[in-house]
Amino acid sequence: MSKKILYKDAWQSIGRSPGRFIALVLLMLLGTFSFVGLKITGPDMRQTGLNYFNQTHLADMTVTSAYGLNQADQKTIADQARVKTVNYGYFTDAKIKGITNGIRVFSNSGSLSQYKVVAGRLAKTDTEIALNNTLKGTYHLGETITLQDGTGLAKTKFKVVGFVKSAEFINHNDFGQTSVGTGQLSGFGVTTKRAFSLTEYNLARISYRDTAKLNAYSNAYTKLMNKR
């Protein structure tokens, strides 16, 4: 008997204030949709990241050295267990004339950690450069930029021939710190190896045979990389 009275009172309350009832239902639906969205966003974002990593053949590990990687260093890397591919290259930090922040300039990465071209193309000569896509709008295709304080660069003037993305830089708001300019990197650029005057490589990108079937976000992958 008490339940009948309760139901009757509830229906009467809804009839007296339908707007409030509808608002409560909508709030419940909104909360449910938000919860479901949050539950599926994480896995979807991780899968998107994995697809991107696979498309660009992101290296499992990157080794850098301020003093260069000599023959002994290269042998140490090659002698590691289960090494599949090693790409050697150069990088240096420089400041674009006219701005205070620096950019990190890389030689083309080869088969690992490939750059995805957004506009234009990659550099083909030692006087060409492709900048990261967040600098598109600040600089334009065909524009010539001057790089200053770039230790190891054989050239200072470069023609912008493209804009690229890199899986090595997922956070486009923070490219890291540097010793040039204000100390903050505002992006990166990619040129050819011939644009560098360094006598030894200072960057090595490495992939391993036993990581092909591992999820990059898994504990197993993290443990393996820590072991390496």
N, C-alpha and C positions, 0 to 999 in steps of 0.2 A: 504493500500500500504506500509506504514511504517513497519507493522508487518512482511510482506513478506521479506522486505529487512533485517530486524532484524534476522529472522529465517535463511535466506540465509547466512548472515554473521556468524551466530553461527555455522552452519554446516561447513562452510569453515574453521572456526577457529579450529573446532574439527578435520577436515581432515588434517590441517597443523600440529597439535600437538596432535596426539592420545595418546601419553604417558601421557601428562599432564591431559587430560580428564579422562583417566583411574585412574590416581592417585587421582584426586578429587573425583571420584565416590567411590573409595575404602575408602578414608578418611570419606566420608559421611556415608558409611556403617558401618565403625568402630565406629564412633560417635553414630550411632543409636543402634548398638549392645551393646555398653558400657552403654548407657542410659537405655535400656531395662534390662540389667544385674543388674544395680544398683537398679532398681525399684523392681525386684523380689528377690534380695539377702536378703534384710531385712526380709520380711515375711518368706522366706524359712529358714533362720537362726533361727528366733524365733520359728518356728514350730519344727525344729530339737531340739532346746533347750527344748521345752515343752514335746516332745516325750521322751527325756532323763530324764527329771524330773519325768515323770509318771512311766517310767521303774524302776527307782531307788527309787520311793516313797519319793522324797525329802520333808523334813519337811517344814511346813509353817513358823515356827519360831524356833530359837535356843536361849536358855537362858543359860548363863554361869555365874559362880560366883567364885571369887578367894577364898572365905571363905567357899564354899560348900553350897549345897541346903539342908537345914534341913527339918524336918517334916512340920514345919509351911510354909516354902517356897513351898514344894510339894503340900500342901493343897491349897495354893493360886493359883497355876497353875491348879490343878484339878478342882477348883471351877469356873474357867473362863467359860464364856458362849460358848456352842457349841464345847467343846474340844472333839475330837474323840480318839486320841492316844497320849500317852506321853511315850517316851523312855528315861530312865535315863542312864547316863554313866560317864566316866572319860576322862580327857585329861590333858596333861602336855607338856611343851616344854623341849626338851633335845638336847644335842649336840652329834653327832656321833664322837667317838674318831678318830682323824686324819683329821677332817675338821673343819673349823671355823664357818660355818653356822649351825643353829639349825633346828630341825624338830619338828613338832607337833605330839605327840603320842596320839592316841585315843583308847578307848576300842571299841570293835565291836558295831556297831550302832543298831543292831536289825532290826526291821521291817521298820524303817524310815531312809531316807538318806543312803540307802544301797550302799555298795561298789561293783563296777563292776570289776571282776577279769580279768586281761589282761594275766597274766601268773601265773602258780602255783596255789595256793589256799590261803584262809584266815587262820589266826593263829587258832590253836586248843588248844595249851597249853600256859602256862604263860612264856615260854621261846622262843616263836615263834613270828614273826612279818611279816606283809606284807607292803611293801613300795609303795609309789605312782609311777606310771609308768614312770615319767620323770627321776627317779633315776635308771631305768633299764639300764644297761651298766656300770654305776658306781659301782653298786653292783650286785651280782649274786645269783641265787637260791642256797641254801645250805651254803652260806657264813655266818659267825658269826660276828655281829657288837656289839660294846660296846657303851652304851649310858651313857653320863655323864651329871651332873647337872640337872637330871630329878626329880624334887620334886614330891614325891608321887608314884614313881615307886618301886615295890618290888624287881625287878630284874634289872640287868645292862647289861647282855649279852643275845642277842637274835639271833636266827637263821632265816635268811631270807627265807620265804617259798612261797612268792608270790609278785606280783606287781598288783596294783589296780588303778582304777580311781574313782573319787568322784564328784558328782554334786555340792558339796559344794565348790569345787575349780575349777571354770571354767577357770580362768586365770592361766596358768601354768608358767607364768613368774614372778608372784608375789603372794606368799603364805601368805604374811603378815609380821608383825614385832614380835619380841620376846625379852625377857630380857636376853637370853643366847647367847653365841658366839658373833658374829658380830652385832647381833640385827636384822638380816634378816633371815626369814625362807626359806629353800631351798626345802622343801617338807613336807610330812607327813607319818606317819606309823600307822598301825592298829594292835592291839594285843588283848588279852582277858582281861576281867574285873579282873581276878585273878592276872594279872601282876601289878596291882595297890595296894598300901597300904593305900590309902586314906580312911578315916572313913565315909565320906559323898560324895555323888555324886556332881560333880561340872559342869555338863552339862545336859541339858534337851532339847530334840527335840520334838516339838509339831506339831500335825496336827489338823485341825478343820473340822467340818462336812459341813460347808457352803462354803468351798472353792473348793469342788470337781469339780464343773462345771464352775469355774471362770478361765479366762486366766491369767496366772501369770504375763503377761506383761501389763495387763489392768489397767486403773485407778481405777476401782471398787475393784480389788484385793489389790492394794496399799492402798486405803482408808480403807479397812477392816483390813489390817495388822497394819496400824497406829492406828486404834481404839483398836485393841487387845493389 
